[in-house]
């Protein structure tokens, strides 16, 4: 054995190290070759796809597992595909810069052709710019901000719903419960701010307002959130809409429960950013949310989804052994379907050895974006992704509009340790059915009205204005307490309405004008103070005008409406000689006479056709009988049943017409009429008379619109000035009429009871009402209370207290001459009697014709019977003369009795008539015996009809 020098040992060591390095490189090459060989055997080319998630969040953890499973499931089904996605997952760490850095790394170092993500809307904005520059599609299934989808980001695709898609469902929910005000609470990010413009537009469509917006910084501490919640408690609105990330929402609801804002009376509504992952929230947070409502994306159930959920639960525990178990959310399903959509698009495009990114002709540096190349597959991939439509685990997956389409939302109610469904909303039908009963905060089942008067807040500021008429409104300040005291008709109506509210309403009066000059500032200025939010309510004798409704809301009116005139009156009584003809119009007189004569003719014809002897003769000589039948026909003179029907109907019509005539004539003869030479506002305009109005009102503008010259219009401030001007008249320096609103006119007439009357109203108004700020939640309740006051006896008592004109109604308004009665008022009666009379006449004629034909037939039969009787008589003479002789003796005796009967007078004649009548009613034939041959004659049966 030969030992070498130390140098030899050094060379040997170097040789060993070189051989070891070569061995390691050889093993790595073998390994790489084996992998490449397997890929070659499978025939699949790796297609690089980048994934950017916030892996520290619930959504990030859930979706990472879903994406990995989607890749496995897709290629397990499509084993023969020539392409295969290779995922490069990066964590953004909830940082915009980190998300942008990850995107640059994926594009520059890994040549990814598609980026899935990022998770947040703020991250997606910058990453989408990078995607546009490199023409690489960026597909996010969690970035929902409406600001992202625009023509400036053509390579951005949203594999989820736009936040604006849910605002209509939120508005429908708010409308269904009748809430008028909503306060949105949202985070100060692109995600939080993006929904607000769309939300406000949707709320305006249902006449709901947003009085305040609560913006929570993403980095807000618990103390800041608590301070903001205390601020919300001092406001009237109790309906809050929460739109923020699940982490910030958890803190918000926890603090809200601590300070008592999850008690009875509060309403909380959550957007789908929270409700879609509510199953994965901490149980203590869900408990704090109890009673809240939410909008949640609806996922149809399927066997595939149930199977996937089971597998996902097992894999999630393997991937996250130290985390508590979570529930699969819709974001995970959208991520799963996104992978399937991208994989199918990649297979259609194919993958070859062409350069995936075309490098720009610039020097490569690590600090410039100019080094980014352009994707060779981006345009085709985007086209195929947008055209790909299929039914996935999340439902129908269609990105043709560069985002998912609106389908169906669930309306949920958080209760206990979970939630329950109370209804559905669809884009076609809105809320499809009546919502189920919800459990509200504080475990209440009573629907909150959506607003409250804060206990710690200031009292409601009620503005009052001095009126020209103290009976309507007066106010003064207490020199000791400094409080404003008010009284009058309007004040009493307001206070009675407040008493009828189902809750206490603390308020205090604030005087608008404390000077004695009520006309120095108009009511428009007073109402405008409500718009400026100096007052919450303005009450008084405020006319509801169109111009005022543009900046305030009014309650229902509590007085009569209209503009009329006060004019001097003169008394007169009708002394017309022919006043007896005045109650009926000419056409009614004429038609009554025609019906009168027609009824008489019909009755006469009915009796004539019935063979009545009292109507035989010439028609002109029987005219008196016709009139008698028409008016005074009775059973003694009218025997036919048809005639009696006609007379009954006519008498009924005659009595009604006579009663109306009597009532109208009585009014004309007995009522004293208050008249005036001025009957219309246009009469004053044509004659150029002076007219007056109350200063500070809109009546001046109304008169100018009607055409009155300003020089002919005078203003007055007090009723005494007005009365003096009316008494003088237009020619003596006064006025011919005073134009005012009806309630004021009635008050004036109640105080000046003689010599004046009201003409009109000639112009309609809405009446007096109370002014509220736009969208005030009090408006509906106060209006209902006013209806309650006006609809009962309370308003009469208030009017009697302050106005007192109920006992002087004869001086209020003009007592006009009653209108003449016209034919239109009696068309029904005239038609009835005409139809009945004509029908009876037609029936009688038919009976008459029938009996005439029957009589002719009976006469022919009678002649035949007469011949037979003569033959029988001859036979009797031959066979028995004694019997004939006996009969002749009986006839002679009967003739002698007849002669004696004639001598006995009327009593015998009456008995004979009675017998004759009886004969007529008992048979149709009678045999007359005389000295000659017996004769058979028919008897008409018309006497019975």
Secondary structure as UniProt FT lines:
FT   HELIX           6..42
FT   STRAND          45..53
FT   TURN            55..56
FT   HELIX           58..77
FT   TURN            79..80
FT   STRAND          83..91
FT   TURN            93..94
FT   HELIX           96..109
FT   STRAND          114..117
FT   HELIX           121..134
FT   STRAND          137..140
FT   HELIX           146..148
FT   TURN            151..152
FT   TURN            154..155
FT   STRAND          156..158
FT   HELIX           163..166
FT   HELIX           167..177
FT   STRAND          183..187
FT   HELIX           190..194
FT   HELIX           196..205
FT   TURN            206..207
FT   STRAND          213..216
FT   TURN            218..219
FT   HELIX           222..233
FT   STRAND          239..243
FT   HELIX           246..258
FT   TURN            259..262
FT   TURN            264..265
FT   STRAND          267..270
FT   HELIX           272..275
FT   TURN            276..277
FT   HELIX           278..280
FT   HELIX           283..288
FT   TURN            289..291
FT   STRAND          293..297
FT   HELIX           303..319
FT   TURN            320..322
FT   HELIX           330..349
FT   STRAND          357..358
FT   TURN            366..367
FT   HELIX           369..371
FT   STRAND          374..375
FT   HELIX           378..387
FT   STRAND          389..392
FT   TURN            393..394
FT   STRAND          395..398
FT   TURN            400..401
FT   STRAND          408..415
FT   TURN            416..417
FT   STRAND          418..426
FT   TURN            427..429
FT   STRAND          430..431
FT   HELIX           441..443
FT   STRAND          460..464
FT   TURN            470..472
FT   STRAND          474..477
FT   TURN            479..481
FT   STRAND          484..487
FT   HELIX           489..499
FT   STRAND          507..511
FT   TURN            518..519
FT   HELIX           523..531
FT   TURN            532..533
FT   STRAND          537..543
FT   TURN            546..547
FT   HELIX           548..550
FT   STRAND          553..554
FT   STRAND          563..568
FT   STRAND          570..572
FT   TURN            577..578
FT   HELIX           579..581
FT   TURN            582..583
FT   HELIX           586..609
FT   TURN            610..611
FT   HELIX           613..615
FT   HELIX           620..622
FT   HELIX           623..632
FT   TURN            635..637
FT   HELIX           641..670
FT   STRAND          673..675
FT   HELIX           681..687
FT   STRAND          691..694
FT   TURN            695..696
FT   HELIX           699..706
FT   HELIX           710..712
FT   STRAND          713..716
FT   HELIX           719..728
FT   HELIX           730..732
FT   STRAND          737..741
FT   HELIX           742..751
FT   STRAND          756..763
FT   STRAND          768..772
FT   TURN            774..775
FT   HELIX           778..791
FT   HELIX           794..802
FT   HELIX           806..811
FT   HELIX           823..826
FT   HELIX           827..879
FT   HELIX           881..904
FT   HELIX           906..922
FT   STRAND          925..928
FT   STRAND          935..938
FT   HELIX           942..944
//
